[in-house]
Structures are given as structure tokens and as C-alpha cells.
Amino acid sequence: MDTDSGSDTGTGTGTGKPSGTVWRSPGTGRRSTRALRVRSSAALVTMTVLAVLLVPPLVRLDQQAVDLSAKLLPPSWAHPFGTDDVGRDLLLRCVYGLRVSLLVGAAAALTATLIGTAVGATAGALGGWADRALMRVVDTVSSVPHLLLGIFVVAMFRPGVWPVVVSVALTHWLSTARIVRAQVLSLRARPYIDAAVSGGASRWRVLVRHLLPGVLPQAALAAVLMVPHAMWHESALSFLGLGLPTHTASLGTLIQSARGSLLAGQWWPTLFPGLFIIVPTLAVAGLAGAWRERINPRRRSELML
């Protein structure tokens, strides 16, 4: 009897040893990449918050102090980001500018989220002619470019923080309204909503007790994603000279005041304020992506396939 014929079965090598093939889930690499992205984004957001909160009280320097003998110095140990056209330290100016831009972005995002949530929840809960009328208003406002409408709003006021907040908020509540309305329409089809209505609950009670808690995670996610978007719009308005006053350090005003330096070959007054806009935007987007996958498990499972 040939005893060697069965030893090769299932090995694929003819030596009786395992082939060494290791089967791994196709989602393993993606999960590790996602975890690395979340950790990096969380570290960047933490560094941004700490810089905004701790640098101004700890660094006893005047970010408006002018030193014409040190103007437009390139990055060095004494000035890691260099100096601007009047000798002010760019690192300190960028931190103060980020502080103002974050304030404007957070205030505008919160206001826009409140407006969008109120409009979307009302449209989804009432339905009928009220839903159609509110959605036509949303479509009408959406047909106007955001930046053009923002310029129109902010031009009616003097340059300042709150006109920019109002301008950005009034032009960025539309997406939140659509998201909240879609979520409310989805929740209205749930059995527990039918049970509440059958039990005699009014529309107001159903909206407050059952529908609004269900849309809060989506609304909060929209608010977080809107903060960097509002920062970009503030920077665009300030760059055009319609946002914050030029003496106020924001990322937009820093880039606006550095245009002449860039044309003269000094790149650092423009590069570092721009990085202070891009890096927090990428960090918030990374955390928001993980948050979206957590509140939407179905999407997360589809991404792992």
C-alpha cells in the first residue's frame, strides 16, 4: 500500500507541512488605518485646543507689538514662524488668529445648527403644505451662492465678529435642515411613533419627546463639520476686506495682510496662517468621519466589505 499518497492531501507542497497561507479579514487593514486616523486627528484637535487656551495667558508677549528692525525675518529659533511686515511674531499672531477664527466658526456653526434643526424638524413633523413651503424656502436660498449671499449680508454692517457670525450662520443652515428633515421623516415611520400617536400624544409632544432626541446625533455631527467650513468662510470674507477689521488677528486677516509679502518672495507670512486653517480642518474631518461611522453602523459595515 502506498502510504505517501495521503500525506500530500490539503498541504499543497507535497512535504506534509502546512502551506503557511494565512487568511485575514479584508477589513483588518482598514480598521488599523481608521484607528490611526482617529488618533492622529484627536491629537491634532487636542494640540489646537491647548494652543488656543494656554498660549495667550502663558506667553507674556504683546502680539500687536511692532518691531520694524525685525520685519520679515524668516523662520528661526527666535521666531519659529518668522515675522510679518512690521516685525510681529507670526507664531503668536497665528495662535491669536486661530483663537478668533475658532470663536467665529463655533458661534456660526451653533447658530446655523439651531436654525436648521428648527426648520427641518418642523417641516418633517408637520408635513403637508408646511413641509413643501419650508423646503421651497430652503431651495430658494440654496440657489444663491453662499459666498455671494454672505458678502451681501456682511456688507450691511461694520466689520466685526458678530456680522461675520450672522453672515455665515444665515448661509449655512440649509444642509442641516435637509438632514434633520430626512431623519424626522425616517423616525415618523417607526412603530413607537405610531404607538405614541395612537395613545393620544400631540404633535408637539411627539416632536419634543421622540423626534428631536432621535435627530440630535445627526445635528451635532453637522455642527462639528460646520465649524471648519465657517472658518474658511470667515477667512474668505476677511481676505476680501469685508470680514473682521484689519487690526484684529484672524487667519483671514493674516493672509490678507501678507499678500504684498508673498509677491515680494516672502512665503512664510502666507504659508503658516494657511496651515492653521488646513490642519484643524483635516483633524475635524477625521474625527467626524469616525463619529459618522459610529452613529451609522450600516455604513461602517459596508465600508469594511
C-alpha positions as CSV (number, residue, x, y, z in Angstrom):
1,M,0.0,0.0,0.0
2,D,1.2,3.5,-0.9
3,T,1.3,5.4,2.4
4,D,2.8,8.6,0.8
5,S,-0.2,9.4,-1.3
6,G,-2.4,10.7,1.6
7,S,0.3,12.8,3.1
8,D,0.2,15.4,0.4
9,T,-3.6,16.0,0.7
10,G,-4.5,19.5,1.7
11,T,-0.9,20.7,2.0
12,G,-0.2,21.8,-1.5
13,T,3.5,21.3,-1.0
14,G,4.0,17.5,-1.0
15,T,6.1,17.7,2.1
16,G,3.4,17.1,4.7
17,K,3.9,20.7,6.1
18,P,1.3,23.4,6.2
19,S,1.5,25.7,3.3
20,G,1.7,28.8,5.6
21,T,-1.2,30.6,4.0
22,V,-2.9,32.9,6.5
23,W,-6.3,34.2,5.8
24,R,-7.0,37.7,7.1
25,S,-10.2,39.7,7.1
26,P,-10.1,42.3,4.4
27,G,-11.3,44.8,7.0
28,T,-8.3,44.4,9.3
29,G,-6.0,46.8,7.4
30,R,-8.8,49.3,7.1
31,R,-9.6,49.1,10.8
32,S,-6.0,49.8,11.7
33,T,-5.8,52.7,9.2
34,R,-9.0,54.1,10.6
35,A,-7.7,53.8,14.2
36,L,-4.5,55.6,13.2
37,R,-6.5,58.4,11.5
38,V,-8.7,58.8,14.6
39,R,-5.7,59.0,16.9
40,S,-3.9,61.5,14.7
41,S,-7.0,63.7,14.3
42,A,-7.7,63.6,18.1
43,A,-4.0,64.6,18.8
44,L,-4.2,67.5,16.3
45,V,-7.5,68.7,17.8
46,T,-6.1,68.5,21.3
47,M,-3.0,70.4,20.3
48,T,-5.2,73.1,18.7
49,V,-7.4,73.5,21.7
50,L,-4.4,73.6,24.1
51,A,-2.6,76.2,22.0
52,V,-5.7,78.4,21.8
53,L,-6.4,78.1,25.6
54,L,-2.9,78.1,27.0
55,V,-0.6,80.1,24.8
56,P,-2.2,83.6,25.3
57,P,-2.2,83.5,29.1
58,L,1.2,81.8,29.4
59,V,3.1,83.8,26.8
60,R,3.5,87.3,28.2
61,L,4.1,88.9,24.8
62,D,2.0,91.5,23.0
63,Q,1.0,90.1,19.7
64,Q,0.5,93.6,18.4
65,A,4.0,94.8,19.4
66,V,5.7,96.4,16.3
67,D,9.4,96.0,15.8
68,L,10.4,97.4,12.4
69,S,14.0,96.3,12.9
70,A,12.9,92.7,12.8
71,K,10.4,92.8,10.0
72,L,10.0,89.9,7.6
73,L,12.6,87.7,9.3
74,P,12.5,84.1,8.0
75,P,11.7,81.2,10.4
76,S,14.4,80.8,13.1
77,W,14.8,79.6,16.7
78,A,13.8,83.1,18.0
79,H,10.8,83.2,15.6
80,P,9.8,79.7,14.6
81,F,7.2,81.1,12.0
82,G,9.2,84.2,11.2
83,T,7.9,87.8,11.5
84,D,5.4,89.8,9.4
85,D,5.9,93.1,7.6
86,V,6.0,95.1,10.8
87,G,8.1,92.7,12.9
88,R,5.4,90.9,14.8
89,D,6.0,87.3,15.7
90,L,3.9,85.1,13.3
91,L,3.6,82.1,15.7
92,L,1.9,84.2,18.3
93,R,-0.2,86.0,15.7
94,C,-1.3,82.7,14.2
95,V,-2.4,81.4,17.6
96,Y,-4.4,84.5,18.3
97,G,-5.8,84.4,14.8
98,L,-6.8,80.7,15.3
99,R,-8.5,81.7,18.5
100,V,-10.6,84.3,16.8
101,S,-11.4,82.1,13.8
102,L,-12.5,79.2,16.0
103,L,-14.7,81.6,18.0
104,V,-16.4,82.8,14.8
105,G,-16.7,79.3,13.4
106,A,-18.1,77.7,16.6
107,A,-20.6,80.6,17.1
108,A,-21.7,80.5,13.5
109,A,-22.0,76.7,13.4
110,L,-24.1,76.6,16.6
111,T,-26.4,79.3,15.3
112,A,-26.8,77.7,11.9
113,T,-27.4,74.3,13.5
114,L,-30.2,75.7,15.7
115,I,-31.9,77.3,12.7
116,G,-31.5,74.3,10.5
117,T,-32.7,71.9,13.2
118,A,-35.8,74.0,13.9
119,V,-36.7,74.3,10.2
120,G,-36.0,70.7,9.4
121,A,-37.8,69.3,12.4
122,T,-40.8,71.5,11.8
123,A,-41.0,70.5,8.1
124,G,-40.7,66.8,8.8
125,A,-43.1,66.7,11.8
126,L,-45.9,68.8,10.2
127,G,-45.6,67.5,6.7
128,G,-48.1,68.6,4.0
129,W,-48.2,72.2,2.9
130,A,-45.9,73.4,5.7
131,D,-43.2,70.9,4.6
132,R,-43.5,72.0,1.0
133,A,-43.4,75.7,1.9
134,L,-40.3,75.3,4.1
135,M,-38.4,73.2,1.6
136,R,-39.2,75.7,-1.2
137,V,-37.6,78.4,1.1
138,V,-34.5,76.1,1.5
139,D,-34.3,75.5,-2.2
140,T,-34.6,79.3,-2.9
141,V,-31.8,80.2,-0.5
142,S,-29.7,77.3,-1.8
143,S,-29.9,78.6,-5.3
144,V,-27.8,81.7,-4.3
145,P,-24.0,81.1,-3.9
146,H,-23.1,81.0,-0.2
147,L,-20.2,83.4,-0.6
148,L,-22.2,86.0,-2.6
149,L,-25.0,85.9,-0.1
150,G,-22.5,86.1,2.8
151,I,-20.9,89.2,1.2
152,F,-24.3,90.8,0.8
153,V,-25.2,90.2,4.5
154,V,-21.9,91.3,6.0
155,A,-21.7,94.4,3.8
156,M,-24.8,95.8,5.6
157,F,-22.8,96.1,8.9
158,R,-19.5,97.5,10.0
159,P,-16.6,95.0,10.0
160,G,-16.6,92.9,13.2
161,V,-17.0,89.5,14.7
162,W,-20.8,89.3,15.0
163,P,-21.6,90.5,11.5
164,V,-19.4,87.6,10.2
165,V,-21.1,85.2,12.6
166,V,-24.6,86.3,11.4
167,S,-23.5,86.1,7.7
168,V,-22.1,82.6,8.0
169,A,-25.0,81.3,10.1
170,L,-27.6,82.6,7.7
171,T,-26.0,80.9,4.7
172,H,-25.1,77.6,6.3
173,W,-28.2,76.2,7.9
174,L,-29.6,74.7,4.8
175,S,-27.8,71.4,4.8
176,T,-28.7,70.9,8.5
177,A,-32.3,71.5,7.7
178,R,-32.3,68.9,5.0
179,I,-30.5,66.3,7.1
180,V,-32.8,66.8,10.1
181,R,-35.9,66.7,7.9
182,A,-34.8,63.4,6.3
183,Q,-34.1,61.9,9.8
184,V,-37.5,63.1,11.1
185,L,-39.3,61.5,8.1
186,S,-37.4,58.3,8.8
187,L,-38.3,58.3,12.5
188,R,-42.0,59.0,11.8
189,A,-42.3,55.6,10.2
190,R,-41.1,53.8,13.4
191,P,-43.7,51.7,15.3
192,Y,-43.1,53.6,18.6
193,I,-44.1,56.9,16.9
194,D,-47.4,55.2,15.7
195,A,-47.9,53.9,19.3
196,A,-47.4,57.4,20.7
197,V,-49.9,59.0,18.2
198,S,-52.4,56.2,18.8
199,G,-52.1,56.8,22.6
200,G,-53.2,60.4,22.1
201,A,-49.9,62.3,22.1
202,S,-50.0,65.6,20.4
203,R,-47.7,66.5,17.5
204,W,-45.7,68.9,19.7
205,R,-45.2,66.1,22.4
206,V,-44.2,63.6,19.7
207,L,-41.7,66.1,18.3
208,V,-40.1,67.1,21.6
209,R,-40.2,63.7,23.3
210,H,-39.4,61.3,20.4
211,L,-38.3,63.0,17.2
212,L,-35.8,65.6,18.4
213,P,-33.8,63.2,20.6
214,G,-33.5,61.0,17.5
215,V,-32.1,63.7,15.3
216,L,-29.7,65.2,17.9
217,P,-26.7,63.0,16.9
218,Q,-27.0,63.9,13.3
219,A,-27.5,67.6,14.1
220,A,-24.4,67.6,16.4
221,L,-22.3,65.9,13.7
222,A,-23.5,68.6,11.2
223,A,-22.5,71.3,13.7
224,V,-19.0,69.8,14.2
225,L,-18.4,69.6,10.4
226,M,-19.7,73.2,10.0
227,V,-17.0,74.7,12.3
228,P,-14.1,74.4,9.8
229,H,-16.4,75.3,7.0
230,A,-17.3,78.5,8.8
231,M,-13.7,79.2,9.5
232,W,-13.0,79.0,5.7
233,H,-15.8,81.5,5.0
234,E,-14.6,83.9,7.7
235,S,-11.2,83.7,6.2
236,A,-12.6,84.4,2.7
237,L,-14.6,87.4,3.9
238,S,-11.7,88.8,5.8
239,F,-9.4,88.2,2.9
240,L,-11.8,90.3,0.7
241,G,-11.7,93.0,3.4
242,L,-15.4,92.5,4.4
243,G,-15.0,90.4,7.5
244,L,-13.0,91.3,10.6
245,P,-11.1,94.6,10.9
246,T,-7.5,94.5,9.7
247,H,-6.1,95.2,13.2
248,T,-7.9,92.0,14.6
249,A,-5.7,89.0,14.3
250,S,-7.7,86.3,12.5
251,L,-6.4,83.7,10.0
252,G,-8.2,85.6,7.1
253,T,-6.8,89.0,8.0
254,L,-3.3,87.5,8.4
255,I,-3.4,86.1,4.9
256,Q,-4.9,89.3,3.6
257,S,-2.1,91.4,5.1
258,A,0.6,89.1,3.7
259,R,-0.3,89.4,0.0
260,G,2.3,92.0,-0.6
261,S,5.0,89.9,1.1
262,L,4.1,86.9,-1.0
263,L,4.6,88.9,-4.2
264,A,8.0,90.0,-2.9
265,G,9.1,86.4,-2.3
266,Q,8.5,86.1,1.5
267,W,6.4,82.9,1.7
268,W,6.1,82.4,5.5
269,P,3.6,85.1,6.3
270,T,1.1,83.3,4.0
271,L,2.1,79.7,4.5
272,F,1.7,79.4,8.2
273,P,-1.7,81.0,8.6
274,G,-2.9,78.8,5.7
275,L,-1.7,75.7,7.6
276,F,-3.5,76.9,10.7
277,I,-6.7,76.7,8.6
278,I,-5.9,73.4,6.8
279,V,-4.7,71.3,9.7
280,P,-7.7,71.8,12.0
281,T,-10.0,71.2,9.1
282,L,-8.4,67.8,8.3
283,A,-8.4,66.9,12.0
284,V,-12.1,67.7,12.5
285,A,-12.9,65.8,9.3
286,G,-11.1,62.7,10.6
287,L,-12.9,62.7,13.9
288,A,-16.3,63.5,12.2
289,G,-15.8,60.5,9.9
290,A,-15.3,58.2,12.8
291,W,-18.3,59.7,14.5
292,R,-20.4,59.2,11.4
293,E,-19.5,55.5,11.2
294,R,-20.3,55.1,14.9
295,I,-23.8,56.6,14.6
296,N,-24.4,54.7,11.3
297,P,-23.3,51.1,11.8
298,R,-24.7,50.0,8.4
299,R,-22.4,52.4,6.6
300,R,-19.5,51.2,8.7
301,S,-20.2,47.5,7.8
302,E,-20.4,48.4,4.1
303,L,-17.0,50.2,4.3
304,M,-15.4,47.1,5.8
305,L,-16.6,44.8,2.9
